[in-house]
Amino acid sequence: MHAERELKRLAEVKSAVRRRIARRRLEIAAQLDRAIVPVRWVDRAWSWWKKVSPMAKLAAAPIGTWLFGRLFKRRKAAGSLMRWGPTVWSAVQGFLHARA
């Protein structure tokens, strides 16, 4: 009799764990869908770039270098973001994991 109650309790706990796993899988799938958008954009850009002729690539290299310099030379935020981004990301992830 005592063992039967324990088995029922364990079955309920197992069921709760399975529901929590299923819910987290759905949440992760939704988050991954949002996070993968930039990767899809880069993939499309890379596919387009492979279709461009080699002569056009040679002509585009100086223009791209100039454009990159104009965009990021004046903005110090890009360097700071690249320097501190991983640290901030790790701290946020630590808080999120401690919260869960």
N, CA, C and O atoms as a GROMACS GRO file, in nm:
protein
  400
    1MET      N    1   0.082  -0.119   0.000
    1MET     CA    2   0.000   0.000   0.000
    1MET      C    3   0.087   0.125   0.000
    1MET      O    4   0.062   0.219  -0.076
    2HIS      N    5   0.187   0.126   0.084
    2HIS     CA    6   0.275   0.242   0.092
    2HIS      C    7   0.352   0.261  -0.039
    2HIS      O    8   0.371   0.373  -0.084
    3ALA      N    9   0.396   0.153  -0.098
    3ALA     CA   10   0.471   0.161  -0.223
    3ALA      C   11   0.382   0.213  -0.336
    3ALA      O   12   0.430   0.284  -0.424
    4GLU      N   13   0.256   0.177  -0.335
    4GLU     CA   14   0.166   0.223  -0.441
    4GLU      C   15   0.149   0.375  -0.436
    4GLU      O   16   0.146   0.440  -0.541
    5ARG      N   17   0.137   0.433  -0.316
    5ARG     CA   18   0.126   0.579  -0.304
    5ARG      C   19   0.253   0.648  -0.355
    5ARG      O   20   0.248   0.751  -0.422
    6GLU      N   21   0.365   0.588  -0.322
    6GLU     CA   22   0.494   0.645  -0.366
    6GLU      C   23   0.505   0.639  -0.518
    6GLU      O   24   0.554   0.733  -0.580
    7LEU      N   25   0.461   0.530  -0.578
    7LEU     CA   26   0.464   0.519  -0.724
    7LEU      C   27   0.372   0.620  -0.789
    7LEU      O   28   0.406   0.678  -0.892
    8LYS      N   29   0.257   0.643  -0.732
    8LYS     CA   30   0.165   0.744  -0.786
    8LYS      C   31   0.226   0.883  -0.777
    8LYS      O   32   0.216   0.962  -0.871
    9ARG      N   33   0.289   0.912  -0.663
    9ARG     CA   34   0.354   1.042  -0.646
    9ARG      C   35   0.466   1.060  -0.748
    9ARG      O   36   0.480   1.166  -0.808
   10LEU      N   37   0.544   0.956  -0.767
   10LEU     CA   38   0.653   0.963  -0.865
   10LEU      C   39   0.598   0.980  -1.007
   10LEU      O   40   0.658   1.051  -1.088
   11ALA      N   41   0.486   0.916  -1.037
   11ALA     CA   42   0.424   0.931  -1.169
   11ALA      C   43   0.377   1.075  -1.189
   11ALA      O   44   0.388   1.129  -1.299
   12GLU      N   45   0.323   1.137  -1.084
   12GLU     CA   46   0.281   1.277  -1.094
   12GLU      C   47   0.400   1.369  -1.115
   12GLU      O   48   0.394   1.462  -1.196
   13VAL      N   49   0.507   1.344  -1.043
   13VAL     CA   50   0.628   1.424  -1.058
   13VAL      C   51   0.684   1.408  -1.199
   13VAL      O   52   0.725   1.506  -1.262
   14LYS      N   53   0.686   1.286  -1.247
   14LYS     CA   54   0.735   1.259  -1.382
   14LYS      C   55   0.650   1.332  -1.486
   14LYS      O   56   0.703   1.387  -1.582
   15SER      N   57   0.521   1.332  -1.466
   15SER     CA   58   0.431   1.401  -1.558
   15SER      C   59   0.456   1.551  -1.556
   15SER      O   60   0.456   1.616  -1.661
   16ALA      N   61   0.478   1.607  -1.438
   16ALA     CA   62   0.507   1.750  -1.426
   16ALA      C   63   0.638   1.785  -1.495
   16ALA      O   64   0.648   1.888  -1.563
   17VAL      N   65   0.738   1.701  -1.478
   17VAL     CA   66   0.868   1.725  -1.543
   17VAL      C   67   0.853   1.719  -1.695
   17VAL      O   68   0.910   1.802  -1.766
   18ARG      N   69   0.777   1.624  -1.744
   18ARG     CA   70   0.757   1.613  -1.889
   18ARG      C   71   0.684   1.736  -1.944
   18ARG      O   72   0.717   1.784  -2.053
   19ARG      N   73   0.585   1.786  -1.870
   19ARG     CA   74   0.514   1.908  -1.915
   19ARG      C   75   0.608   2.028  -1.917
   19ARG      O   76   0.604   2.109  -2.009
   20ARG      N   77   0.691   2.038  -1.814
   20ARG     CA   78   0.787   2.150  -1.808
   20ARG      C   79   0.888   2.142  -1.923
   20ARG      O   80   0.922   2.244  -1.982
   21ILE      N   81   0.934   2.023  -1.955
   21ILE     CA   82   1.027   2.004  -2.067
   21ILE      C   83   0.960   2.043  -2.198
   21ILE      O   84   1.020   2.112  -2.280
   22ALA      N   85   0.836   2.001  -2.218
   22ALA     CA   86   0.764   2.034  -2.340
   22ALA      C   87   0.744   2.185  -2.353
   22ALA      O   88   0.759   2.241  -2.461
   23ARG      N   89   0.710   2.251  -2.241
   23ARG     CA   90   0.691   2.396  -2.243
   23ARG      C   91   0.822   2.468  -2.277
   23ARG      O   92   0.822   2.562  -2.355
   24ARG      N   93   0.931   2.423  -2.218
   24ARG     CA   94   1.060   2.486  -2.244
   24ARG      C   95   1.105   2.462  -2.388
   24ARG      O   96   1.168   2.549  -2.448
   25ARG      N   97   1.075   2.347  -2.442
   25ARG     CA   98   1.108   2.322  -2.584
   25ARG      C   99   1.036   2.422  -2.674
   25ARG      O  100   1.096   2.476  -2.767
   26LEU      N  101   0.909   2.446  -2.646
   26LEU     CA  102   0.834   2.544  -2.726
   26LEU      C  103   0.892   2.685  -2.710
   26LEU      O  104   0.902   2.759  -2.807
   27GLU      N  105   0.928   2.721  -2.587
   27GLU     CA  106   0.986   2.853  -2.564
   27GLU      C  107   1.119   2.868  -2.638
   27GLU      O  108   1.145   2.972  -2.700
   28ILE      N  109   1.201   2.766  -2.631
   28ILE     CA  110   1.332   2.770  -2.698
   28ILE      C  111   1.313   2.777  -2.849
   28ILE      O  112   1.387   2.849  -2.917
   29ALA      N  113   1.217   2.704  -2.902
   29ALA     CA  114   1.192   2.709  -3.046
   29ALA      C  115   1.150   2.849  -3.089
   29ALA      O  116   1.194   2.897  -3.193
   30ALA      N  117   1.068   2.915  -3.008
   30ALA     CA  118   1.025   3.052  -3.041
   30ALA      C  119   1.142   3.148  -3.032
   30ALA      O  120   1.156   3.236  -3.117
   31GLN      N  121   1.227   3.134  -2.932
   31GLN     CA  122   1.344   3.220  -2.918
   31GLN      C  123   1.444   3.196  -3.030
   31GLN      O  124   1.503   3.291  -3.082
   32LEU      N  125   1.461   3.073  -3.067
   32LEU     CA  126   1.554   3.040  -3.175
   32LEU      C  127   1.505   3.097  -3.307
   32LEU      O  128   1.585   3.143  -3.389
   33ASP      N  129   1.375   3.096  -3.327
   33ASP     CA  130   1.318   3.151  -3.449
   33ASP      C  131   1.352   3.300  -3.461
   33ASP      O  132   1.384   3.348  -3.570
   34ARG      N  133   1.344   3.372  -3.348
   34ARG     CA  134   1.379   3.515  -3.350
   34ARG      C  135   1.530   3.535  -3.365
   34ARG      O  136   1.574   3.626  -3.434
   35ALA      N  137   1.608   3.450  -3.300
   35ALA     CA  138   1.753   3.469  -3.301
   35ALA      C  139   1.815   3.435  -3.435
   35ALA      O  140   1.922   3.486  -3.468
   36ILE      N  141   1.752   3.351  -3.513
   36ILE     CA  142   1.810   3.303  -3.638
   36ILE      C  143   1.786   3.399  -3.755
   36ILE      O  144   1.841   3.380  -3.863
   37VAL      N  145   1.704   3.502  -3.735
   37VAL     CA  146   1.674   3.596  -3.843
   37VAL      C  147   1.800   3.658  -3.902
   37VAL      O  148   1.813   3.661  -4.024
   38PRO      N  149   1.896   3.708  -3.822
   38PRO     CA  150   2.017   3.763  -3.882
   38PRO      C  151   2.098   3.659  -3.959
   38PRO      O  152   2.161   3.691  -4.060
   39VAL      N  153   2.098   3.537  -3.912
   39VAL     CA  154   2.172   3.430  -3.980
   39VAL      C  155   2.109   3.404  -4.118
   39VAL      O  156   2.181   3.383  -4.216
   40ARG      N  157   1.978   3.406  -4.124
   40ARG     CA  158   1.911   3.389  -4.254
   40ARG      C  159   1.948   3.501  -4.349
   40ARG      O  160   1.970   3.478  -4.468
   41TRP      N  161   1.954   3.625  -4.296
   41TRP     CA  162   1.989   3.739  -4.380
   41TRP      C  163   2.132   3.724  -4.433
   41TRP      O  164   2.158   3.747  -4.551
   42VAL      N  165   2.223   3.684  -4.346
   42VAL     CA  166   2.362   3.664  -4.388
   42VAL      C  167   2.371   3.552  -4.491
   42VAL      O  168   2.448   3.562  -4.586
   43ASP      N  169   2.294   3.447  -4.474
   43ASP     CA  170   2.295   3.336  -4.569
   43ASP      C  171   2.247   3.382  -4.706
   43ASP      O  172   2.306   3.346  -4.808
   44ARG      N  173   2.140   3.461  -4.708
   44ARG     CA  174   2.091   3.513  -4.837
   44ARG      C  175   2.194   3.605  -4.901
   44ARG      O  176   2.215   3.600  -5.022
   45ALA      N  177   2.258   3.691  -4.820
   45ALA     CA  178   2.359   3.782  -4.873
   45ALA      C  179   2.478   3.703  -4.928
   45ALA      O  180   2.532   3.737  -5.034
   46TRP      N  181   2.517   3.597  -4.857
   46TRP     CA  182   2.629   3.514  -4.903
   46TRP      C  183   2.593   3.443  -5.034
   46TRP      O  184   2.676   3.435  -5.124
   47SER      N  185   2.473   3.393  -5.045
   47SER     CA  186   2.429   3.328  -5.170
   47SER      C  187   2.430   3.427  -5.285
   47SER      O  188   2.473   3.394  -5.395
   48TRP      N  189   2.384   3.549  -5.258
   48TRP     CA  190   2.386   3.651  -5.362
   48TRP      C  191   2.529   3.685  -5.401
   48TRP      O  192   2.560   3.701  -5.519
   49TRP      N  193   2.618   3.697  -5.302
   49TRP     CA  194   2.757   3.733  -5.328
   49TRP      C  195   2.827   3.627  -5.413
   49TRP      O  196   2.910   3.661  -5.497
   50LYS      N  197   2.794   3.501  -5.393
   50LYS     CA  198   2.857   3.395  -5.473
   50LYS      C  199   2.814   3.402  -5.619
   50LYS      O  200   2.886   3.356  -5.707
   51LYS      N  201   2.697   3.461  -5.645
   51LYS     CA  202   2.648   3.472  -5.782
   51LYS      C  203   2.712   3.589  -5.857
   51LYS      O  204   2.711   3.593  -5.980
   52VAL      N  205   2.768   3.684  -5.783
   52VAL     CA  206   2.827   3.803  -5.844
   52VAL      C  207   2.957   3.764  -5.914
   52VAL      O  208   3.032   3.680  -5.864
   53SER      N  209   2.984   3.825  -6.030
   53SER     CA  210   3.103   3.791  -6.107
   53SER      C  211   3.230   3.836  -6.034
   53SER      O  212   3.225   3.930  -5.955
   54PRO      N  213   3.341   3.770  -6.060
   54PRO     CA  214   3.467   3.806  -5.993
   54PRO      C  215   3.511   3.950  -6.022
   54PRO      O  216   3.569   4.014  -5.935
   55MET      N  217   3.485   4.001  -6.142
   55MET     CA  218   3.525   4.138  -6.174
   55MET      C  219   3.444   4.238  -6.090
   55MET      O  220   3.498   4.340  -6.046
   56ALA      N  221   3.319   4.210  -6.070
   56ALA     CA  222   3.237   4.299  -5.987
   56ALA      C  223   3.285   4.295  -5.842
   56ALA      O  224   3.281   4.397  -5.773
   57LYS      N  225   3.331   4.180  -5.796
   57LYS     CA  226   3.385   4.170  -5.660
   57LYS      C  227   3.510   4.254  -5.646
   57LYS      O  228   3.531   4.320  -5.544
   58LEU      N  229   3.595   4.251  -5.749
   58LEU     CA  230   3.716   4.332  -5.744
   58LEU      C  231   3.682   4.480  -5.740
   58LEU      O  232   3.749   4.557  -5.671
   59ALA      N  233   3.580   4.520  -5.810
   59ALA     CA  234   3.539   4.660  -5.811
   59ALA      C  235   3.472   4.696  -5.679
   59ALA      O  236   3.481   4.811  -5.634
   60ALA      N  237   3.404   4.602  -5.617
   60ALA     CA  238   3.331   4.630  -5.494
   60ALA      C  239   3.421   4.636  -5.371
   60ALA      O  240   3.384   4.695  -5.270
   61ALA      N  241   3.539   4.576  -5.377
   61ALA     CA  242   3.627   4.572  -5.260
   61ALA      C  243   3.666   4.711  -5.212
   61ALA      O  244   3.652   4.738  -5.093
   62PRO      N  245   3.715   4.800  -5.298
   62PRO     CA  246   3.750   4.934  -5.248
   62PRO      C  247   3.628   5.012  -5.198
   62PRO      O  248   3.638   5.087  -5.101
   63ILE      N  249   3.514   4.993  -5.262
   63ILE     CA  250   3.392   5.063  -5.218
   63ILE      C  251   3.350   5.011  -5.081
   63ILE      O  252   3.313   5.090  -4.994
   64GLY      N  253   3.356   4.880  -5.062
   64GLY     CA  254   3.320   4.822  -4.933
   64GLY      C  255   3.414   4.867  -4.822
   64GLY      O  256   3.369   4.895  -4.711
   65THR      N  257   3.544   4.874  -4.852
   65THR     CA  258   3.641   4.920  -4.752
   65THR      C  259   3.613   5.065  -4.714
   65THR      O  260   3.616   5.100  -4.596
   66TRP      N  261   3.588   5.149  -4.812
   66TRP     CA  262   3.557   5.289  -4.786
   66TRP      C  263   3.429   5.303  -4.703
   66TRP      O  264   3.424   5.379  -4.607
   67LEU      N  265   3.327   5.228  -4.742
   67LEU     CA  266   3.200   5.235  -4.672
   67LEU      C  267   3.214   5.188  -4.527
   67LEU      O  268   3.159   5.250  -4.436
   68PHE      N  269   3.286   5.079  -4.506
   68PHE     CA  270   3.308   5.027  -4.372
   68PHE      C  271   3.380   5.130  -4.286
   68PHE      O  272   3.344   5.152  -4.170
   69GLY      N  273   3.482   5.193  -4.343
   69GLY     CA  274   3.555   5.297  -4.270
   69GLY      C  275   3.468   5.415  -4.235
   69GLY      O  276   3.478   5.471  -4.126
   70ARG      N  277   3.382   5.455  -4.327
   70ARG     CA  278   3.293   5.569  -4.301
   70ARG      C  279   3.190   5.535  -4.194
   70ARG      O  280   3.152   5.622  -4.115
   71LEU      N  281   3.143   5.413  -4.192
   71LEU     CA  282   3.040   5.375  -4.096
   71LEU      C  283   3.094   5.356  -3.955
   71LEU      O  284   3.029   5.396  -3.858
   72PHE      N  285   3.212   5.297  -3.942
   72PHE     CA  286   3.260   5.257  -3.811
   72PHE      C  287   3.374   5.340  -3.756
   72PHE      O  288   3.413   5.321  -3.641
   73LYS      N  289   3.430   5.430  -3.833
   73LYS     CA  290   3.540   5.510  -3.783
   73LYS      C  291   3.492   5.608  -3.676
   73LYS      O  292   3.559   5.627  -3.574
   74ARG      N  293   3.380   5.668  -3.699
   74ARG     CA  294   3.330   5.771  -3.609
   74ARG      C  295   3.253   5.714  -3.491
   74ARG      O  296   3.233   5.782  -3.390
   75ARG      N  297   3.211   5.592  -3.502
   75ARG     CA  298   3.130   5.532  -3.395
   75ARG      C  299   3.220   5.448  -3.306
   75ARG      O  300   3.271   5.344  -3.347
   76LYS      N  301   3.236   5.493  -3.186
   76LYS     CA  302   3.316   5.419  -3.089
   76LYS      C  303   3.235   5.306  -3.026
   76LYS      O  304   3.291   5.217  -2.961
   77ALA      N  305   3.105   5.309  -3.044
   77ALA     CA  306   3.018   5.209  -2.981
   77ALA      C  307   3.045   5.069  -3.034
   77ALA      O  308   3.032   4.971  -2.961
   78ALA      N  309   3.084   5.059  -3.162
   78ALA     CA  310   3.108   4.926  -3.218
   78ALA      C  311   3.224   4.858  -3.146
   78ALA      O  312   3.216   4.739  -3.115
   79GLY      N  313   3.331   4.931  -3.121
   79GLY     CA  314   3.446   4.874  -3.049
   79GLY      C  315   3.410   4.837  -2.907
   79GLY      O  316   3.449   4.731  -2.858
   80SER      N  317   3.337   4.925  -2.841
   80SER     CA  318   3.296   4.898  -2.704
   80SER      C  319   3.203   4.778  -2.698
   80SER      O  320   3.212   4.695  -2.607
   81LEU      N  321   3.112   4.769  -2.794
   81LEU     CA  322   3.019   4.657  -2.797
   81LEU      C  323   3.095   4.526  -2.819
   81LEU      O  324   3.065   4.425  -2.755
   82MET      N  325   3.192   4.528  -2.909
   82MET     CA  326   3.269   4.406  -2.934
   82MET      C  327   3.355   4.370  -2.813
   82MET      O  328   3.381   4.253  -2.788
   83ARG      N  329   3.399   4.469  -2.738
   83ARG     CA  330   3.484   4.443  -2.622
   83ARG      C  331   3.402   4.393  -2.504
   83ARG      O  332   3.439   4.295  -2.440
   84TRP      N  333   3.291   4.460  -2.474
   84TRP     CA  334   3.214   4.431  -2.354
   84TRP      C  335   3.093   4.342  -2.379
   84TRP      O  336   3.034   4.292  -2.283
   85GLY      N  337   3.054   4.321  -2.503
   85GLY     CA  338   2.938   4.241  -2.535
   85GLY      C  339   2.939   4.101  -2.476
   85GLY      O  340   2.842   4.061  -2.411
   86PRO      N  341   3.048   4.024  -2.495
   86PRO     CA  342   3.050   3.888  -2.438
   86PRO      C  343   3.039   3.886  -2.286
   86PRO      O  344   2.975   3.797  -2.229
   87THR      N  345   3.101   3.984  -2.220
   87THR     CA  346   3.094   3.987  -2.074
   87THR      C  347   2.952   4.016  -2.027
   87THR      O  348   2.901   3.949  -1.937
   88VAL      N  349   2.888   4.113  -2.089
   88VAL     CA  350   2.751   4.147  -2.053
   88VAL      C  351   2.659   4.028  -2.082
   88VAL      O  352   2.572   3.995  -2.002
   89TRP      N  353   2.678   3.965  -2.197
   89TRP     CA  354   2.595   3.849  -2.234
   89TRP      C  355   2.610   3.738  -2.130
   89TRP      O  356   2.510   3.678  -2.090
   90SER      N  357   2.733   3.709  -2.087
   90SER     CA  358   2.755   3.604  -1.987
   90SER      C  359   2.687   3.639  -1.855
   90SER      O  360   2.629   3.553  -1.790
   91ALA      N  361   2.696   3.766  -1.816
   91ALA     CA  362   2.632   3.807  -1.690
   91ALA      C  363   2.481   3.792  -1.698
   91ALA      O  364   2.418   3.742  -1.604
   92VAL      N  365   2.422   3.833  -1.809
   92VAL     CA  366   2.277   3.820  -1.826
   92VAL      C  367   2.235   3.674  -1.825
   92VAL      O  368   2.137   3.637  -1.761
   93GLN      N  369   2.310   3.590  -1.895
   93GLN     CA  370   2.279   3.448  -1.896
   93GLN      C  371   2.290   3.387  -1.757
   93GLN      O  372   2.210   3.302  -1.719
   94GLY      N  373   2.391   3.430  -1.680
   94GLY     CA  374   2.406   3.382  -1.543
   94GLY      C  375   2.286   3.416  -1.457
   94GLY      O  376   2.238   3.334  -1.379
   95PHE      N  377   2.238   3.542  -1.471
   95PHE     CA  378   2.120   3.583  -1.395
   95PHE      C  379   1.998   3.501  -1.437
   95PHE      O  380   1.919   3.459  -1.353
   96LEU      N  381   1.983   3.480  -1.566
   96LEU     CA  382   1.867   3.405  -1.615
   96LEU      C  383   1.871   3.260  -1.566
   96LEU      O  384   1.768   3.205  -1.528
   97HIS      N  385   1.990   3.198  -1.568
   97HIS     CA  386   1.999   3.060  -1.522
   97HIS      C  387   1.978   3.050  -1.370
   97HIS      O  388   1.921   2.953  -1.321
   98ALA      N  389   2.025   3.150  -1.298
   98ALA     CA  390   2.006   3.148  -1.152
   98ALA      C  391   1.858   3.168  -1.118
   98ALA      O  392   1.810   3.117  -1.017
   99ARG      N  393   1.788   3.241  -1.201
   99ARG     CA  394   1.647   3.268  -1.179
   99ARG      C  395   1.560   3.146  -1.206
   99ARG      O  396   1.456   3.127  -1.142
  100ALA      N  397   1.602   3.062  -1.302
  100ALA     CA  398   1.521   2.946  -1.343
  100ALA      C  399   1.526   2.834  -1.247
  100ALA      O  400   1.463   2.731  -1.269
   0.00000   0.00000   0.00000
